[in-house]
Amino acid sequence: MFKFIRTICLPVFKREIQGVAPTQLAKNDASSNPQEKEKEPVAWEVPIQGYITRVKPRRLDRWLDAAVRWSGSEYVFFTILAGILVWVFLSIPFHDSLTWQALISDVQAILSYVFDSFLMRQQLNGYEDVLVVTAELRSRGASHNRMLRKLVEGMDKDELARLTVVNEQQDTMVSEFDPELPGENWFGRAVTAFSRVLGHLITVALYWACIVIWLGFGAFCSWSDMWELYINSATSALMVFVFSFLANIRERHSDYTKRCLDAIFRVDAALELKLRTVTGDQQENELVIIPPPKANVVQKVIFYYADVVGTLVGIVILIIVIIVWLAVGPVMSFSSNWWLLIGTYAGLVGMNDGFVLRNVQNKLSDYENVEFDKVDVSDAALFDIAGIRIPDRETVQHTSLTHRVSTAMNKVCAHELTVIAGFLVIVGLIVGSSVMQWNTTGQLISNIPPSIIESFFMIILITGHNDADAAKRVDLKHLYERRLALLAFVNRVGAAESANPQPVTICSEEQLADEQ
């Protein structure tokens, strides 16, 4: 219990992030006999270490992360999709049942509430992972900087000038690595493409067009509770689908990012190893500490709330509320009004979580970009020391009206004042429902606006994720290209300095273990 309390009392945004790249030192496998050393060249077998996913020390954290990964699995996504299809077909015979509509709204509100917590933790985990990656890249970059200076200072200037212009030899000098990062499989590409469609401005416009059409039928349906429940059920079903889809694409993109990082870290480790082999440097990589981000008071409160949601405390509270709700069922004769109670609670809290999710996603993306910029500066210094041209950076031009409107809409939706406005709306809905003594119509007042608004925010959340993922892929691509170019340069220098250089065999840790 005390461990759990400590977990929620130390938000991730108050902690510094540390990272140090594993030092790549060559292992001498030559014979220990000095006479045998003179007869044969020294051979090196070196396990090049790729990207290693950090393991959290607390068991509770590991369990929660396992639950989050499971929530983003294909099994959960297709189960949710099948459940929505079953709801569609069953709603044909039960469409005029108030209890059926209330029950479905409750189930969908609870699922959305749970996914809110999972998505928040998923987002916080991704933020920590990215910052650790940038810290490790900067850690190794400092060693590259030191060793490159040592390498260049000891070379003949004319020979160095010749080597810096032989860029066409890069492919042959780094033939052990693929020229490009790994690609996605066909299913991953299809899901990514669909996410762009789902998060497109046109999709958002169609969503609001459907809401307007529903409002237009209000008078025809006599503004009845059933008319209100129709849109509540529809938007709730959409929200559950978007939640599960977003969780799935985030896990899928996270797995793809890890594959790219593994390729980047292997080239980076090979570069370090080659520099140490040529320069004889044995100094370990330094620790890099990233301080916690600075934020205003309102944003700090939002961050703290996000941390509490990310520890899944809200799910524990929801379970308690469900138990109380079940206990009062007989008192309320299990009426439709009773059925709506749990959905009302989950919907109101979920709406607030939706505002917070969009805000946190935007802020975390900004913080990650700042740290990636520091890695870019570190890399630019390496190319300046070597005297070679840094690979051209791909620039993505977003000139369309769709993108400009989406960007502006994202900024407004992610602002902390928008979160405050959302909270005030929730307070207003609670006051309105209280005035109506929480009868069926009064509860629907607190059900329908949150359902409509949160569904909209989930679509916007996909747009934000797509933009952040596209920017991250460009960053990873350039990180990889820069390391290939630096490794090719160091390989050329090493080959020029020695007619019989020490052979270096780059292998994986698994291959080295098998040989031993």
N, C-alpha and C positions, 0 to 999 in steps of 0.2 A: 504493500500500500504506500509506504514512504517513497519507494522508487518511483511509483506512478506519480505521486505529488511532485517529486523533484523534476520529473520529465516535463510536466505541464507548467512548472514555475520557471523554467529556463528556456524561453523561446529561442528559436534558431536565429532570429534577427539580433539577439543580444550576445551571440557567441561569435568569436573570431574563427575563421576557417584557416586551417593549416595544411600545408602540402609540401612534401619533399620527394623528388624523383629518386628512385633507387639508383645508386651509383653503379655504373657499368665498368667493372674492373675485369680485365682478361685473366683467365685461369691458365697457368702454365702447366701443360701436361707432358712436357719433355722429361727425359730421365734425369734423376737427381745426380747421376754420375757426371762429373765435369768433363771427363774424356769423351763420353758419349755425346755430350752437348756440342762439343766441337765438331763431331763427325756429321751430325745431322742438324737441319734447320729446326728452330723452335716452332712448334705447332701450337695453335691456340684453339680451343673449343669453347665457345662463349654462348651461353643461353641469353638471347636477346629478350628482354622482358617487355611485353606489351602492356596494354591497359588492364589494370586490376581493379575490379569493383570492390569498394571498401565494404568491410563487414562491421556492422554496428555492434558495440560491445554489449548493450543491454538486450536481454532476451525479449523483453516486451516490444522493443523497437523492431526486432527481427520478425516477430509474429505479426505485428501490424503491417510491416512492409510486404510480408507474404500474402496477407489478406488483400492488400492493394493490388499486387501483381495478379492475383487470382481474379479480382474484379475487372481487370482489363484484358482477360483472356478471351479467346475466340469462343470457348465453351459458354461463358457467361453471356457474351454478346448475342450468340445465336439462340440461347435459351430465352433471353429477354425478347428477341425478335419473334420467336415462336409464341411466347406469351401474349404479345400484342396482337398477333394474328388470331389467336384463340379468342381474345377479348372482342375483336371485330366481329367474328362469326356469332359469338354468343349474344352480342348486343342486338342482333337482329330480332330474336324472339323476346328479349328482355328490355328492349329499348324504352318501354313506357313504365318500367319499374323504378320508383324513386330509390328504393333500398339498393337495387343493383347498381344504379349509377353512383350512389354514395359509396358503396363498397369498393367499386373500381377506383373511384377518386382517392379513397383512403390508401389502397394498395400502391397506386402510382405515386402518391405524395410521399409515402414512407420510403419507397425505392429511391425516389429522387433525393430525399433527405440523406439516405445512406450514401448514395453516390457523391453527394456534395462533400462529405467527409473524406471519402476515398480520393476524390479529385484534388482536394486541398493537400492531402498528404503526398500524393503523387507529385504535385507541383513543388512542394517544399523539398522533397527528396531530389528532384531534378535540379533545383537551384543549388543545393549543397554539392551535388556531384559535379556540376559545371565549375563551381568555384574551386573545388579541389583539383580538377583538371588544369585550370589556368594557373593555379599555384605550382603544380608539379612542372608544367611547361616552363614557367618562369624560373623555377629552381634549376632545371637542367640548362635553361638558356643562359643563366649566369655562368655556369661552368663552360658552356660553349664559348661565351664571350672571352673568358680568361684564357682558354686554350687556343682559340683562334688568334688572339693577340700574340701569344707566345710563338705560334706557328708562323705567322706572317713576319714578325720581327726577325726571325732567324733565316729568312729566305733572301735570295738574290732578287733585287728589284726587277731586273729584266726578265728573269725566269717567271716571277710572280705575274708580271704584266702579260706574259704569253699565256699563262694558264688561265687567267681570268677572262680571256676572250674565246676560249675553246668551249663554248657552251653547247655546240652540237654533239659533243661526246657524252653528254649527261646520261642518255639512255644506256649506253654500254657500260658506264661507270657505276650504275646502280641497277644492274640487270637482275639482281636477286629480289627486287621489289617490283610490284605491279606499278605501272605508270599512273594509274588512277585508283581512287578509292573504290571499295566494293559497291556494287549496285544492289538495288532492291529486287526481289523476285516479282513475278507478274502480279501476284495477289496484293503484295505491298504497294505496288504502283497503282493498282486499281483502287485500293482503299484511299490512298493519298489523293488520287484524282477526284474521288467521290467527296472527300472532305472539303476540297476546294469548291465543289458545286454546292454542298450543303451550307458552307459558310459564305457564299457569294451574296453580294448586295441584292441581286435579283431574288434570291431565296428569301431574304429578309422582307423585301417588298411584297412578295407573294404571301408571306405569313400575315403581314398586317392587312393585306387585301381580304384574306379569309376572315380576319377579325371584324372588318367593316361589314362584310356580307352577313356575318352572324348578327351583328347589331341591327342590320336592316330587317332581319326576321323577328326582331323583338316584339314589335306591335302585332304581327301576325300570330305569334305564340302567346300573346297576352302577357308578355314579360313574366312568364311563369317560372317556378323553381326548376321544372324539367328543362326549360329552354336554357336556363343558366347552367344546369348540370351537363348539358350536351357539350358546351364549349369547355367546361372544366375538365370533362373526361378526355376530350380530344387534345387539348393542350397538354394535359398531364401525360397522355400516351406519347405525344411528340417529345416531351421533356425527358421521359424515361429512355426513349430511343436515343436521343441526342447525348444524354449522359453516358449510356453504355457505349455508344459509338466513340465518344470523345475519350473515354477511359481506354478503349481498345487501341485507337490510333496513337495515343500517347505512349502506351506500352510498346506498340510496334515501332514507333519512331525512336523511342528510347533504346530498344534493342539494336536498331540500325545504327544509331549514333555510337553505341558501344563498339560495334564492329569497325566503324570508321576510326574511332579513337584508338582501337587496338592496332590498326595499321599505322596510324600517325606515331604512336608511342614506340613501335618497333623501329621505324626509320629514325626517330629521334634518339633511341637507345643505340642504334648502330652508328649514328653520327658521333655520339659521345664516345663510344668504344674506339672508333677509328681515330678520333682526336687524341685520346689517351694513349693509343698505341704509337702514334707518330710523335707526340710531345713528351711522353713519359709522365704525364701528370697523374697524381694519385689522390689529389684533394677531393674529399667527398662533396656531393651536391648540398647546397645550403638549404635551410628551412625557409620557406616563404609563408608569411602570416598576412592574411587579408582581414583587416579590421571590420567590425560590424558596420552596416550602412547607417548613414545619418538620415533622420527623418523628423518631420514636425510632430507635434503632440498627437494630432488626429491620426496621422499615418501610423504612429507607434501603437495607438489603441487598436487600429485595424489589424496591424501585424500580430499583436498579442492574441486577438480573437482568432485570427487565422491559425496561429500555432495551437490554440486550444482545440479548434475544429480538426486540425491535422493530427492530433493525438487521439482522435475518434472519441473524445469525451462526450460529444453530442450524441453519439450512438448509445452510449451507456445511459444518458439522460432520457433518450427516446424509449429505451426498454423500460425504464421506470415509469414513464408516462403511459406506456401501453398497458402495463400491469394495473395502474390506477384506473385507466380507461375501462379495462375489462371488469374491474371490480364494481364500477358504477353502472355497468350494463343492465343488471336486473332492476336497479332503481329507476332507470329511464326506459324500462320495458323494451330495450334493444330497438328503439325507434330509429327512423331515418336521421333524426336530429342527433341521436347518440352516435350513429355510424359516422356522421360528419365531423365529430369532435376531434378525433385523432388526425384526420386529414387536414383540418384547420390548423392545428398546432404544427404539423410537419410542413404545411405549405407556407405559413408565416415565417418560420425559422429558415426554411429552404430559400425563400425569397431574399432574406438578408444575406444568406451564404452566397447566393448568386451574385449580388453586388460586390461582396468581399472577394469572391473568386476572380472576377474580372479585374478588380483593382490590383490584387496581388500578382496576377499574371503579368500585367503591364509593368509593375514596379520591378518584379524579379527579372524580367527581360531586359529592362534598362540597366540593372546592376550587373547582369551577365555581360552585356555589351561593353560596359566600362572595363571589366576585367579582360575581356578578349582584346580590347584596344591596347591594354598594357602589354599583352603578348605580342601584338603587332609591332609595337614600339621596340620591344626587345629583339624581335626578329630583324627589323630594319637595321638595328645597330650591328647585327652579325654580318649582314650583307655589306654594310659600309666598311667594316673592318676587313672583310675579304676582298673588297673592291670589285665585286660582281654585281650584275644588275638583278634586282629583286623581280621575281615573276610578276607579270601584270595582274592586277586585281580585277576580278570580274565585277562589273557594276550593273545592277539590275535597275532598269529604268521603269518607274511606275508613273506613267503620264495619263493613264485612263481616268475618266470621271469616276468609274466604279471604285478604283483604288483610293482616289482622293477623298471621296465621300466616306468610304469604309474607314480610312485612317482617322478622319475627323470624328466619326461616330465612336470609334474605339477610344479616342482620347477623352471624349465627354463621358462615356460609360465607365471609364477606368478612374476618373478623378475621385479623390477622397470626398469632395463635396457631394458627388453623386451617391456615394455610400451613405452619407448623412441624410440626403434627401430620401433615399430608399427606406432608411430606418424611420424617418418621420411619417412616411406613407403607411408603414406597418402600424405605427402608433395610432394614426388616424383610423385605420381599418378596425383595430381593436376597440377603439372608442365607439365607432359606428355599430359594431356588432354588440357591444355591451348595452348601448341604448336600446337595441332591439331585443335585449335579454337573451341573446344567443339562440334564438329560434332558427329554424331551417333557413329562412331567407337571410337572417342576420349572419349566419355562418357562411352562407354562400358569398356574402359581401367580402368576407375575409379569406375566401377560397379562390374566387375567380381572378381578381386582379393579380395576386401573387403567382398563380399558374400562368397567366398570360405574360406577365413581365419576366418571370424566370425562364420561360421557354425562349423568349426573345434574347435574354442574356446568354443562354447556352449556345444559341446560334452565333452570337457575337463572340463568344468564347472560342468557338471553332475558328472564326476568322483570325482572332489574335494568335491562336496556336499555329495556324498555317503560316502567318507572317513570321513568327518567331522561328519556326522550324526551317523555313526557306532561308532566313538570314543565317541560321546556325550551319546549314549545309554549305553555304558559300564560305563561311569562316573555316570549316573543316577542310574544304577543298584547298583553300589557299595555305592552310597550315601544312598540309601534306606536300603540296607542290614546293613550298619553300624549303622543307626539310630534304626533299629529294635533290634540289639544286645545291644545297650546302653540302650534302653527302657526296655528290658527284665532284664538287670542287675539292673537298678534302681528299677524296680518293685519287684525284689527278695529282695533287701535291705530294701525297704519299708515294705514288708511283714514280714521280720525278725525282724525289729525294733519294731513293734507294733502288739500285738495279736489281737487288734481290730482297725485297721487303719481306718481313715476317708474315707468313700466310695466316689469315684470319678466317676461320670457319664460323659462319653465323648459323646457329641452329636454335630450335625451340627448346624450352626447358624439358618437354616431354621426350624429345629425341636424345638429349643429353642423359636423362635418367635411364632410358632404354640401353644406351651404350654402356653405362656404368653397371 
